[in-house]
Amino acid sequence: MRREKEKLEKKLAGAAEPMINMPPVTKYLIALILGIHLILSFALSPETTDSIINQFGFVPERFQSGNIDLYTLLSPITHMFLHGGWMHVIMNTLMLAAFGSGIERWIGSKRMLVLFLVSGLFGAAAHFVLNTGSAYPMIGASGGLSGLFAGALIMLSRGQREMGGRFGILPFAL
C-alpha cells in the first residue's frame, strides 16, 4: 500500500514538471525567433519577406552612405531575429536551447540576455570591419550564440578543471 502511494506521488510530481524545462528568457528568445520565421515563411509573400530581410538585416554599406535611418540603427539588433531558412533557424534555436539554458541558469536571465545581445552587436561589428562595403544583409543569431558558447566554455572551465587534461579547456574550445 505504501509503495502504491509513493508511485502515485511520484507520478503526480512528474505531471507538475513542464514538458520543456528551459529557463524563461531562453524559451522567449526561441519563441520569438520561431514566431518571426513562421510569419515570414507562411504569412507573407516572398517579396515582402525579402523586403523585411533587406530592411532589418545588417547591411554594412548603409553605415557608409551617410543616410542613416532608424532601420539602419536598429539592424545590429534586429538581424539576430531573422534567419535564411528552416535549417538555419532550427540549428540556431537548438544551439540557443543548449547554450542559453545553461548560461541562464548560471548567471541569471538578465545577464544572459545582455550577453546574447552584446555578443550579437560584436558579431555585427566584426562583420562590418571585415565587409565594410557589403550591400548584402547579414541575418542570424550566430554572433549572440558565439557569446553564449564562450560563456559555456568559461562555465565549464571553472566547474571542471580536469576537462581537457593538462591543457584545460583549450582543446575543447579549438
OpenMM code with the backbone's topology and positions (N, CA, C; nanometers):
from openmm import Vec3, app, unit

residues = "MET ARG ARG GLU LYS GLU LYS LEU GLU LYS LYS LEU ALA GLY ALA ALA GLU PRO MET ILE ASN MET PRO PRO VAL THR LYS TYR LEU ILE ALA LEU ILE LEU GLY ILE HIS LEU ILE LEU SER PHE ALA LEU SER PRO GLU THR THR ASP SER ILE ILE ASN GLN PHE GLY PHE VAL PRO GLU ARG PHE GLN SER GLY ASN ILE ASP LEU TYR THR LEU LEU SER PRO ILE THR HIS MET PHE LEU HIS GLY GLY TRP MET HIS VAL ILE MET ASN THR LEU MET LEU ALA ALA PHE GLY SER GLY ILE GLU ARG TRP ILE GLY SER LYS ARG MET LEU VAL LEU PHE LEU VAL SER GLY LEU PHE GLY ALA ALA ALA HIS PHE VAL LEU ASN THR GLY SER ALA TYR PRO MET ILE GLY ALA SER GLY GLY LEU SER GLY LEU PHE ALA GLY ALA LEU ILE MET LEU SER ARG GLY GLN ARG GLU MET GLY GLY ARG PHE GLY ILE LEU PRO PHE ALA LEU".split()
positions = [
    Vec3(0.0829, -0.1192, 0.0000),
    Vec3(0.0000, 0.0000, 0.0000),
    Vec3(0.0877, 0.1261, 0.0000),
    Vec3(0.1943, 0.1216, 0.0825),
    Vec3(0.2836, 0.2367, 0.0899),
    Vec3(0.3539, 0.2591, -0.0442),
    Vec3(0.3960, 0.1506, -0.1095),
    Vec3(0.4632, 0.1622, -0.2397),
    Vec3(0.3694, 0.2201, -0.3446),
    Vec3(0.2462, 0.1786, -0.3423),
    Vec3(0.1483, 0.2336, -0.4357),
    Vec3(0.1307, 0.3837, -0.4138),
    Vec3(0.1281, 0.4246, -0.2894),
    Vec3(0.1135, 0.5656, -0.2556),
    Vec3(0.2355, 0.6441, -0.3050),
    Vec3(0.3560, 0.5893, -0.2873),
    Vec3(0.4778, 0.6548, -0.3338),
    Vec3(0.4788, 0.6668, -0.4861),
    Vec3(0.4355, 0.5634, -0.5566),
    Vec3(0.4287, 0.5676, -0.7027),
    Vec3(0.3323, 0.6759, -0.7495),
    Vec3(0.2181, 0.6852, -0.6823),
    Vec3(0.1200, 0.7866, -0.7172),
    Vec3(0.1754, 0.9270, -0.6930),
    Vec3(0.2460, 0.9462, -0.5818),
    Vec3(0.3053, 1.0764, -0.5519),
    Vec3(0.4102, 1.1136, -0.6559),
    Vec3(0.4928, 1.0175, -0.6969),
    Vec3(0.5937, 1.0440, -0.7989),
    Vec3(0.5285, 1.0801, -0.9320),
    Vec3(0.4223, 1.0086, -0.9651),
    Vec3(0.3525, 1.0348, -1.0912),
    Vec3(0.2927, 1.1751, -1.0898),
    Vec3(0.2319, 1.2138, -0.9773),
    Vec3(0.1735, 1.3475, -0.9661),
    Vec3(0.2803, 1.4548, -0.9682),
    Vec3(0.3927, 1.4293, -0.9029),
    Vec3(0.5020, 1.5266, -0.9026),
    Vec3(0.5580, 1.5431, -1.0437),
    Vec3(0.5684, 1.4357, -1.1182),
    Vec3(0.6170, 1.4421, -1.2560),
    Vec3(0.5230, 1.5174, -1.3464),
    Vec3(0.3947, 1.5111, -1.3197),
    Vec3(0.2961, 1.5813, -1.4017),
    Vec3(0.3076, 1.7318, -1.3840),
    Vec3(0.3599, 1.7758, -1.2700),
    Vec3(0.3734, 1.9188, -1.2457),
    Vec3(0.4947, 1.9779, -1.3165),
    Vec3(0.5886, 1.8944, -1.3577),
    Vec3(0.7071, 1.9424, -1.4281),
    Vec3(0.6678, 1.9864, -1.5696),
    Vec3(0.7261, 2.0952, -1.6167),
    Vec3(0.6973, 2.1360, -1.7537),
    Vec3(0.7568, 2.0376, -1.8540),
    Vec3(0.6933, 2.0280, -1.9692),
    Vec3(0.7403, 1.9352, -2.0706),
    Vec3(0.8795, 1.9749, -2.1214),
    Vec3(0.9006, 2.1027, -2.1397),
    Vec3(1.0316, 2.1545, -2.1799),
    Vec3(1.0806, 2.2414, -2.0651),
    Vec3(1.1809, 2.1933, -1.9964),
    Vec3(1.2283, 2.2596, -1.8760),
    Vec3(1.3449, 2.3525, -1.9084),
    Vec3(1.3143, 2.4649, -1.9742),
    Vec3(1.4136, 2.5655, -2.0069),
    Vec3(1.3856, 2.6911, -1.9264),
    Vec3(1.4894, 2.7670, -1.8948),
    Vec3(1.4674, 2.8951, -1.8272),
    Vec3(1.3855, 2.9893, -1.9166),
    Vec3(1.3201, 3.0878, -1.8562),
    Vec3(1.2229, 3.1689, -1.9317),
    Vec3(1.2806, 3.2508, -2.0468),
    Vec3(1.3919, 3.3194, -2.0288),
    Vec3(1.4436, 3.4051, -2.1358),
    Vec3(1.4849, 3.3209, -2.2558),
    Vec3(1.5438, 3.2057, -2.2314),
    Vec3(1.5803, 3.1155, -2.3410),
    Vec3(1.4558, 3.0742, -2.4184),
    Vec3(1.3502, 3.0368, -2.3457),
    Vec3(1.2245, 2.9988, -2.4122),
    Vec3(1.1660, 3.1143, -2.4922),
    Vec3(1.1676, 3.2349, -2.4345),
    Vec3(1.1098, 3.3503, -2.5032),
    Vec3(1.1894, 3.3859, -2.6285),
    Vec3(1.3220, 3.3787, -2.6213),
    Vec3(1.4034, 3.4074, -2.7393),
    Vec3(1.3764, 3.3055, -2.8501),
    Vec3(1.3685, 3.1784, -2.8128),
    Vec3(1.3390, 3.0750, -2.9118),
    Vec3(1.2004, 3.0972, -2.9723),
    Vec3(1.1026, 3.1275, -2.8879),
    Vec3(0.9663, 3.1523, -2.9374),
    Vec3(0.9635, 3.2733, -3.0306),
    Vec3(1.0372, 3.3780, -2.9962),
    Vec3(1.0418, 3.4981, -3.0797),
    Vec3(1.1050, 3.4672, -3.2157),
    Vec3(1.2176, 3.3978, -3.2149),
    Vec3(1.2856, 3.3640, -3.3397),
    Vec3(1.1971, 3.2742, -3.4264),
    Vec3(1.1380, 3.1714, -3.3656),
    Vec3(1.0499, 3.0817, -3.4412),
    Vec3(0.9246, 3.1537, -3.4905),
    Vec3(0.8660, 3.2386, -3.4059),
    Vec3(0.7459, 3.3132, -3.4445),
    Vec3(0.7715, 3.4042, -3.5635),
    Vec3(0.8823, 3.4766, -3.5595),
    Vec3(0.9169, 3.5646, -3.6715),
    Vec3(0.9381, 3.4829, -3.7981),
    Vec3(1.0088, 3.3713, -3.7849),
    Vec3(1.0348, 3.2897, -3.9040),
    Vec3(0.9059, 3.2282, -3.9601),
    Vec3(0.8168, 3.1852, -3.8722),
    Vec3(0.6880, 3.1324, -3.9184),
    Vec3(0.6092, 3.2372, -3.9964),
    Vec3(0.6054, 3.3595, -3.9438),
    Vec3(0.5338, 3.4679, -4.0123),
    Vec3(0.5973, 3.4970, -4.1476),
    Vec3(0.7306, 3.5070, -4.1498),
    Vec3(0.7987, 3.5357, -4.2762),
    Vec3(0.7817, 3.4227, -4.3771),
    Vec3(0.7730, 3.2995, -4.3279),
    Vec3(0.7638, 3.1842, -4.4184),
    Vec3(0.6237, 3.1592, -4.4715),
    Vec3(0.5217, 3.1820, -4.3878),
    Vec3(0.3875, 3.1391, -4.4260),
    Vec3(0.2839, 3.2510, -4.4382),
    Vec3(0.3039, 3.3626, -4.3719),
    Vec3(0.2009, 3.4658, -4.3715),
    Vec3(0.2277, 3.5786, -4.4717),
    Vec3(0.3490, 3.5857, -4.5218),
    Vec3(0.3843, 3.6966, -4.6101),
    Vec3(0.4294, 3.6443, -4.7462),
    Vec3(0.4197, 3.7296, -4.8444),
    Vec3(0.4674, 3.6921, -4.9785),
    Vec3(0.6200, 3.6898, -4.9782),
    Vec3(0.6799, 3.6166, -5.0701),
    Vec3(0.8265, 3.6140, -5.0786),
    Vec3(0.8872, 3.7536, -5.1010),
    Vec3(0.8175, 3.8377, -5.1751),
    Vec3(0.8665, 3.9735, -5.1988),
    Vec3(0.8686, 4.0544, -5.0698),
    Vec3(0.7619, 4.0413, -4.9895),
    Vec3(0.7555, 4.1127, -4.8613),
    Vec3(0.8616, 4.0609, -4.7656),
    Vec3(0.8806, 3.9287, -4.7637),
    Vec3(0.9835, 3.8693, -4.6786),
    Vec3(1.1215, 3.9214, -4.7173),
    Vec3(1.1510, 3.9251, -4.8464),
    Vec3(1.2793, 3.9784, -4.8928),
    Vec3(1.2966, 4.1245, -4.8528),
    Vec3(1.1894, 4.2002, -4.8621),
    Vec3(1.1945, 4.3412, -4.8240),
    Vec3(1.2244, 4.3568, -4.6745),
    Vec3(1.1616, 4.2732, -4.5921),
    Vec3(1.1851, 4.2788, -4.4470),
    Vec3(1.3294, 4.2402, -4.4152),
    Vec3(1.3800, 4.1373, -4.4809),
    Vec3(1.5188, 4.0960, -4.4584),
    Vec3(1.6152, 4.2065, -4.5001),
    Vec3(1.5884, 4.2702, -4.6119),
    Vec3(1.6739, 4.3810, -4.6557),
    Vec3(1.6645, 4.5019, -4.5632),
    Vec3(1.5458, 4.5248, -4.5067),
    Vec3(1.5260, 4.6402, -4.4194),
    Vec3(1.5842, 4.6176, -4.2797),
    Vec3(1.5633, 4.4982, -4.2228),
    Vec3(1.6016, 4.4724, -4.0848),
    Vec3(1.7300, 4.3901, -4.0697),
    Vec3(1.7841, 4.3391, -4.1815),
    Vec3(1.9134, 4.2723, -4.1773),
    Vec3(2.0235, 4.3761, -4.1632),
    Vec3(2.1397, 4.3326, -4.1189),
    Vec3(2.2527, 4.4244, -4.1002),
    Vec3(2.3284, 4.4390, -4.2321),
    Vec3(2.3262, 4.5607, -4.2881),
    Vec3(2.3923, 4.5896, -4.4154),
    Vec3(2.5028, 4.6920, -4.3884),
    Vec3(2.6293, 4.6497, -4.3919),
    Vec3(2.7401, 4.7414, -4.3598),
    Vec3(2.7443, 4.8671, -4.4473),
    Vec3(2.7102, 4.8533, -4.5747),
    Vec3(2.7164, 4.9663, -4.6675),
    Vec3(2.6314, 5.0851, -4.6212),
    Vec3(2.5199, 5.0560, -4.5538),
    Vec3(2.4300, 5.1647, -4.5100),
    Vec3(2.4979, 5.2590, -4.4107),
    Vec3(2.5931, 5.2061, -4.3326),
    Vec3(2.6622, 5.2910, -4.2357),
    Vec3(2.7672, 5.3785, -4.3031),
    Vec3(2.8012, 5.3495, -4.4273),
    Vec3(2.8989, 5.4283, -4.5031),
    Vec3(2.8326, 5.5405, -4.5829),
    Vec3(2.7040, 5.5227, -4.6127),
    Vec3(2.6368, 5.6150, -4.7053),
    Vec3(2.6078, 5.7524, -4.6456),
    Vec3(2.6031, 5.7643, -4.5155),
    Vec3(2.5691, 5.8921, -4.4542),
    Vec3(2.4194, 5.9131, -4.4404),
    Vec3(2.3400, 5.8298, -4.5045),
    Vec3(2.1944, 5.8368, -4.4968),
    Vec3(2.1464, 5.7294, -4.3985),
    Vec3(2.1698, 5.7531, -4.2710),
    Vec3(2.1383, 5.6534, -4.1686),
    Vec3(1.9993, 5.6810, -4.1118),
    Vec3(1.9102, 5.5826, -4.1274),
    Vec3(1.7746, 5.5960, -4.0748),
    Vec3(1.7570, 5.5053, -3.9528),
    Vec3(1.6359, 5.5008, -3.8989),
    Vec3(1.6074, 5.4218, -3.7794),
    Vec3(1.6306, 5.2726, -3.8029),
    Vec3(1.5919, 5.2236, -3.9217),
    Vec3(1.6119, 5.0821, -3.9526),
    Vec3(1.7600, 5.0455, -3.9507),
    Vec3(1.8424, 5.1334, -4.0025),
    Vec3(1.9870, 5.1101, -4.0033),
    Vec3(2.0402, 5.1050, -3.8612),
    Vec3(1.9939, 5.1958, -3.7771),
    Vec3(2.0400, 5.1982, -3.6379),
    Vec3(1.9944, 5.0746, -3.5592),
    Vec3(1.8776, 5.0221, -3.5912),
    Vec3(1.8254, 4.9042, -3.5212),
    Vec3(1.8794, 4.7720, -3.5761),
    Vec3(1.9303, 4.7737, -3.6987),
    Vec3(1.9711, 4.6490, -3.7642),
    Vec3(2.0793, 4.5690, -3.6916),
    Vec3(2.1709, 4.6305, -3.6133),
    Vec3(2.2655, 4.5461, -3.5392),
    Vec3(2.1975, 4.4556, -3.4353),
    Vec3(2.0738, 4.4870, -3.3987),
    Vec3(1.9966, 4.4004, -3.3077),
    Vec3(1.8963, 4.3166, -3.3871),
    Vec3(1.8227, 4.3798, -3.4774),
    Vec3(1.7137, 4.3092, -3.5460),
    Vec3(1.7623, 4.1949, -3.6346),
    Vec3(1.8862, 4.2026, -3.6839),
    Vec3(1.9362, 4.0957, -3.7711),
    Vec3(1.9409, 3.9607, -3.6994),
    Vec3(1.9511, 3.9626, -3.5671),
    Vec3(1.9629, 3.8386, -3.4887),
    Vec3(1.8332, 3.7574, -3.4870),
    Vec3(1.7238, 3.8188, -3.5213),
    Vec3(1.5945, 3.7508, -3.5127),
    Vec3(1.5411, 3.7086, -3.6499),
    Vec3(1.6202, 3.7296, -3.7536),
    Vec3(1.5849, 3.6888, -3.8892),
    Vec3(1.6765, 3.5748, -3.9309),
    Vec3(1.6223, 3.4801, -4.0053),
    Vec3(1.7011, 3.3652, -4.0489),
    Vec3(1.6709, 3.3333, -4.1939),
    Vec3(1.7684, 3.2674, -4.2601),
    Vec3(1.7607, 3.2449, -4.4030),
    Vec3(1.6821, 3.1235, -4.4479),
    Vec3(1.6487, 3.0355, -4.3598),
    Vec3(1.5750, 2.9158, -4.3981),
    Vec3(1.5489, 2.8307, -4.2748),
    Vec3(1.4756, 2.7214, -4.2969),
    Vec3(1.4380, 2.6380, -4.1826),
    Vec3(1.5581, 2.5701, -4.1176),
    Vec3(1.6552, 2.5262, -4.1962),
    Vec3(1.7733, 2.4632, -4.1364),
    Vec3(1.8494, 2.5644, -4.0514),
    Vec3(1.8613, 2.6867, -4.1006),
    Vec3(1.9290, 2.7934, -4.0277),
    Vec3(1.8592, 2.8213, -3.8943),
    Vec3(1.7285, 2.8366, -3.8975),
    Vec3(1.6551, 2.8694, -3.7757),
    Vec3(1.6537, 2.7511, -3.6779),
    Vec3(1.6445, 2.6298, -3.7289),
    Vec3(1.6442, 2.5126, -3.6403),
    Vec3(1.7797, 2.4970, -3.5719),
    Vec3(1.8867, 2.5092, -3.6483),
    Vec3(2.0207, 2.4969, -3.5881),
    Vec3(2.0440, 2.6058, -3.4828),
    Vec3(2.0059, 2.7291, -3.5153),
    Vec3(2.0273, 2.8372, -3.4185),
    Vec3(1.9411, 2.8210, -3.2937),
    Vec3(1.8170, 2.7774, -3.3085),
    Vec3(1.7338, 2.7601, -3.1890),
    Vec3(1.7811, 2.6409, -3.1052),
    Vec3(1.8319, 2.5361, -3.1692),
    Vec3(1.8880, 2.4241, -3.0920),
    Vec3(2.0115, 2.4681, -3.0141),
    Vec3(2.0964, 2.5472, -3.0785),
    Vec3(2.2159, 2.5980, -3.0089),
    Vec3(2.1761, 2.6950, -2.8967),
    Vec3(2.0741, 2.7743, -2.9208),
    Vec3(2.0247, 2.8649, -2.8168),
    Vec3(1.9700, 2.7861, -2.6989),
    Vec3(1.8969, 2.6792, -2.7265),
    Vec3(1.8450, 2.5946, -2.6185),
    Vec3(1.9588, 2.5307, -2.5408),
    Vec3(2.0601, 2.4819, -2.6115),
    Vec3(2.1711, 2.4129, -2.5464),
    Vec3(2.2558, 2.5076, -2.4625),
    Vec3(2.3016, 2.6159, -2.5218),
    Vec3(2.3911, 2.7068, -2.4501),
    Vec3(2.3158, 2.8075, -2.3645),
    Vec3(2.2034, 2.8575, -2.4143),
    Vec3(2.1273, 2.9576, -2.3407),
    Vec3(2.0745, 2.9058, -2.2082),
    Vec3(2.0271, 2.7824, -2.2070),
    Vec3(1.9720, 2.7254, -2.0826),
    Vec3(2.0769, 2.7197, -1.9730),
    Vec3(2.1936, 2.6661, -2.0071),
    Vec3(2.2993, 2.6546, -1.9068),
    Vec3(2.3488, 2.7895, -1.8591),
    Vec3(2.3689, 2.8802, -1.9517),
    Vec3(2.4185, 3.0135, -1.9148),
    Vec3(2.3139, 3.0887, -1.8337),
    Vec3(2.1877, 3.0782, -1.8720),
    Vec3(2.0821, 3.1481, -1.7969),
    Vec3(2.0718, 3.0957, -1.6545),
    Vec3(2.0851, 2.9658, -1.6374),
    Vec3(2.0822, 2.9093, -1.5020),
    Vec3(2.2052, 2.9515, -1.4215),
    Vec3(2.3175, 2.9704, -1.4895),
    Vec3(2.4426, 3.0023, -1.4217),
    Vec3(2.4501, 3.1497, -1.3818),
    Vec3(2.4173, 3.2417, -1.4749),
    Vec3(2.4351, 3.3843, -1.4449),
    Vec3(2.3043, 3.4610, -1.4299),
    Vec3(2.1922, 3.3965, -1.4571),
    Vec3(2.0632, 3.4626, -1.4435),
    Vec3(2.0081, 3.5113, -1.5768),
    Vec3(1.8788, 3.5393, -1.5770),
    Vec3(1.8076, 3.5749, -1.7002),
    Vec3(1.8545, 3.7061, -1.7606),
    Vec3(1.8639, 3.8104, -1.6782),
    Vec3(1.9002, 3.9421, -1.7315),
    Vec3(2.0412, 3.9409, -1.7897),
    Vec3(2.1347, 3.8824, -1.7170),
    Vec3(2.2728, 3.8789, -1.7649),
    Vec3(2.2870, 3.7950, -1.8917),
    Vec3(2.2131, 3.6856, -1.8968),
    Vec3(2.2188, 3.6021, -2.0166),
    Vec3(2.1660, 3.6786, -2.1372),
    Vec3(2.0558, 3.7503, -2.1204),
    Vec3(2.0002, 3.8291, -2.2298),
    Vec3(2.0986, 3.9374, -2.2740),
    Vec3(2.1603, 4.0054, -2.1785),
    Vec3(2.2595, 4.1085, -2.2111),
    Vec3(2.3776, 4.0460, -2.2844),
    Vec3(2.4261, 3.9299, -2.2367),
    Vec3(2.5371, 3.8617, -2.3034),
    Vec3(2.5007, 3.8269, -2.4472),
    Vec3(2.3812, 3.7745, -2.4685),
    Vec3(2.3351, 3.7385, -2.6025),
    Vec3(2.3309, 3.8614, -2.6936),
    Vec3(2.2697, 3.9694, -2.6464),
    Vec3(2.2544, 4.0892, -2.7295),
    Vec3(2.3877, 4.1586, -2.7558),
    Vec3(2.4708, 4.1707, -2.6534),
    Vec3(2.6015, 4.2355, -2.6706),
    Vec3(2.6896, 4.1529, -2.7634),
    Vec3(2.6840, 4.0213, -2.7492),
    Vec3(2.7609, 3.9350, -2.8396),
    Vec3(2.7122, 3.9495, -2.9837),
    Vec3(2.5821, 3.9628, -3.0011),
    Vec3(2.5279, 3.9870, -3.1350),
    Vec3(2.5746, 4.1197, -3.1922),
    Vec3(2.5840, 4.2217, -3.1068),
    Vec3(2.6359, 4.3515, -3.1511),
    Vec3(2.7824, 4.3405, -3.1923),
    Vec3(2.8610, 4.2657, -3.1143),
    Vec3(3.0008, 4.2453, -3.1506),
    Vec3(3.0130, 4.1649, -3.2803),
    Vec3(2.9214, 4.0710, -3.3020),
    Vec3(2.9202, 3.9968, -3.4278),
    Vec3(2.8935, 4.0882, -3.5458),
    Vec3(2.7991, 4.1812, -3.5289),
    Vec3(2.7700, 4.2782, -3.6349),
    Vec3(2.8903, 4.3700, -3.6566),
    Vec3(2.9552, 4.4107, -3.5489),
    Vec3(3.0737, 4.4969, -3.5613),
    Vec3(3.1865, 4.4245, -3.6352),
    Vec3(3.2076, 4.2966, -3.6034),
    Vec3(3.3106, 4.2189, -3.6734),
    Vec3(3.2761, 4.2059, -3.8211),
    Vec3(3.1494, 4.1820, -3.8511),
    Vec3(3.1060, 4.1721, -3.9903),
    Vec3(3.1291, 4.3054, -4.0619),
    Vec3(3.1010, 4.4139, -3.9943),
    Vec3(3.1213, 4.5465, -4.0526),
    Vec3(3.2693, 4.5687, -4.0855),
    Vec3(3.3575, 4.5361, -3.9921),
    Vec3(3.5008, 4.5567, -4.0128),
    Vec3(3.5517, 4.4730, -4.1305),
    Vec3(3.5026, 4.3504, -4.1412),
    Vec3(3.5508, 4.2597, -4.2461),
    Vec3(3.4810, 4.2795, -4.3808),
    Vec3(3.3642, 4.3445, -4.3809),
    Vec3(3.2844, 4.3610, -4.5028),
    Vec3(3.2270, 4.5019, -4.5135),
    Vec3(3.3100, 4.6014, -4.4990),
    Vec3(3.2644, 4.7402, -4.4874),
    Vec3(3.1727, 4.7844, -4.6001),
    Vec3(3.2035, 4.7487, -4.7226),
    Vec3(3.1245, 4.7967, -4.8353),
    Vec3(3.0147, 4.7032, -4.8799),
    Vec3(2.9881, 4.5981, -4.8045),
    Vec3(2.8899, 4.4987, -4.8474),
    Vec3(2.7480, 4.5550, -4.8481),
    Vec3(2.6774, 4.5276, -4.9573),
    Vec3(2.5374, 4.5703, -4.9697),
    Vec3(2.4411, 4.4572, -4.9363),
    Vec3(2.4944, 4.3413, -4.8997),
    Vec3(2.4122, 4.2254, -4.8691),
    Vec3(2.3781, 4.2207, -4.7200),
    Vec3(2.2533, 4.1893, -4.6870),
    Vec3(2.2155, 4.1847, -4.5452),
    Vec3(2.2707, 4.0600, -4.4753),
    Vec3(2.3205, 4.0796, -4.3551),
    Vec3(2.3606, 3.9692, -4.2695),
    Vec3(2.2438, 3.9415, -4.1747),
    Vec3(2.2048, 3.8153, -4.1635),
    Vec3(2.0972, 3.7779, -4.0730),
    Vec3(2.1390, 3.6556, -3.9929),
    Vec3(2.0741, 3.6353, -3.8796),
    Vec3(2.1002, 3.5182, -3.7968),
    Vec3(2.1530, 3.5563, -3.6599),
    Vec3(2.1424, 3.4620, -3.5681),
    Vec3(2.1801, 3.4842, -3.4288),
    Vec3(2.3187, 3.4310, -3.3954),
    Vec3(2.4012, 3.4089, -3.4952),
    Vec3(2.5306, 3.3455, -3.4724),
    Vec3(2.6222, 3.4261, -3.3810),
    Vec3(2.6210, 3.5570, -3.3908),
    Vec3(2.7032, 3.6389, -3.3015),
    Vec3(2.6622, 3.6219, -3.1564),
    Vec3(2.5319, 3.6272, -3.1299),
    Vec3(2.4816, 3.6073, -2.9940),
    Vec3(2.5096, 3.4675, -2.9432),
    Vec3(2.4967, 3.3696, -3.0313),
    Vec3(2.5242, 3.2304, -2.9927),
    Vec3(2.6716, 3.2091, -2.9640),
    Vec3(2.7580, 3.2786, -3.0364),
    Vec3(2.9015, 3.2678, -3.0098),
    Vec3(2.9341, 3.3173, -2.8696),
    Vec3(2.8683, 3.4240, -2.8281),
    Vec3(2.8883, 3.4738, -2.6917),
    Vec3(2.8401, 3.3750, -2.5870),
    Vec3(2.7270, 3.3112, -2.6139),
    Vec3(2.6769, 3.2100, -2.5207),
    Vec3(2.7693, 3.0888, -2.5170),
    Vec3(2.8250, 3.0516, -2.6321),
    Vec3(2.9197, 2.9407, -2.6379),
    Vec3(3.0453, 2.9752, -2.5562),
    Vec3(3.0942, 3.0978, -2.5711),
    Vec3(3.2102, 3.1405, -2.4922),
    Vec3(3.1778, 3.1358, -2.3431),
    Vec3(3.0575, 3.1792, -2.3070),
    Vec3(3.0153, 3.1708, -2.1680),
    Vec3(3.0107, 3.0274, -2.1180),
    Vec3(2.9649, 2.9361, -2.2043),
    Vec3(2.9609, 2.7942, -2.1667),
    Vec3(3.1014, 2.7400, -2.1468),
    Vec3(3.1954, 2.7818, -2.2303),
    Vec3(3.3343, 2.7386, -2.2125),
    Vec3(3.3914, 2.7879, -2.0797),
    Vec3(3.3621, 2.9120, -2.0467),
    Vec3(3.4079, 2.9667, -1.9190),
    Vec3(3.3443, 2.8906, -1.8036),
    Vec3(3.2140, 2.8654, -1.8145),
    Vec3(3.1427, 2.7914, -1.7099),
    Vec3(3.2037, 2.6523, -1.6931),
    Vec3(3.2296, 2.5843, -1.8026),
    Vec3(3.2890, 2.4508, -1.7949),
    Vec3(3.4295, 2.4545, -1.7372),
    Vec3(3.5079, 2.5542, -1.7762),
    Vec3(3.6452, 2.5601, -1.7272),
    Vec3(3.6504, 2.5881, -1.5777),
    Vec3(3.5552, 2.6604, -1.5268),
    Vec3(3.5517, 2.6889, -1.3828),
    Vec3(3.4968, 2.5720, -1.3028),
    Vec3(3.4079, 2.4969, -1.3648),
    Vec3(3.3438, 2.3881, -1.2920),
    Vec3(3.4153, 2.2555, -1.3024),
    Vec3(3.4903, 2.2354, -1.4094),
    Vec3(3.5546, 2.1062, -1.4311),
    Vec3(3.6987, 2.1283, -1.4735),
    Vec3(3.7856, 2.1481, -1.3792),
    Vec3(3.9266, 2.1760, -1.4059),
    Vec3(3.9952, 2.0627, -1.4831),
    Vec3(3.9510, 1.9392, -1.4587),
    Vec3(4.0180, 1.8266, -1.5223),
    Vec3(3.9789, 1.8079, -1.6686),
    Vec3(3.8787, 1.8800, -1.7154),
    Vec3(3.8353, 1.8647, -1.8551),
    Vec3(3.9485, 1.9053, -1.9488),
    Vec3(3.9827, 1.8206, -2.0415),
    Vec3(4.0878, 1.8504, -2.1373),
    Vec3(4.2270, 1.8162, -2.0876),
    Vec3(4.2399, 1.7588, -1.9701),
    Vec3(4.3704, 1.7191, -1.9175),
    Vec3(4.4560, 1.8373, -1.8795),
    Vec3(4.5839, 1.8272, -1.9090),
    Vec3(4.6767, 1.9320, -1.8647),
    Vec3(4.6595, 2.0627, -1.9411),
    Vec3(4.5911, 2.0590, -2.0557),
    Vec3(4.5708, 2.1798, -2.1346),
    Vec3(4.4408, 2.2521, -2.0992),
    Vec3(4.3671, 2.1997, -2.0040),
    Vec3(4.2417, 2.2621, -1.9632),
    Vec3(4.1362, 2.2520, -2.0705),
    Vec3(4.0630, 2.3594, -2.0895),
    Vec3(3.9504, 2.3578, -2.1836),
    Vec3(3.9926, 2.3997, -2.3251),
    Vec3(4.1169, 2.4390, -2.3427),
    Vec3(4.1642, 2.4861, -2.4724),
    Vec3(4.1378, 2.3888, -2.5868),
    Vec3(4.1665, 2.2577, -2.5734),
    Vec3(4.1354, 2.1665, -2.6847),
    Vec3(3.9870, 2.1645, -2.7199),
    Vec3(3.9009, 2.1711, -2.6192),
    Vec3(3.7564, 2.1731, -2.6437),
    Vec3(3.7173, 2.3011, -2.7173),
    Vec3(3.7744, 2.4136, -2.6782),
    Vec3(3.7438, 2.5411, -2.7419),
    Vec3(3.7889, 2.5418, -2.8872),
    Vec3(3.9084, 2.4877, -2.9123),
    Vec3(3.9583, 2.4830, -3.0502),
    Vec3(3.8731, 2.3926, -3.1352),
] * unit.nanometer
topology = app.Topology()
chain = topology.addChain("A")
for resn in residues:
    res = topology.addResidue(resn, chain)
    for name in ("N", "CA", "C"):
        topology.addAtom(name, app.Element.getBySymbol(name[0]), res)
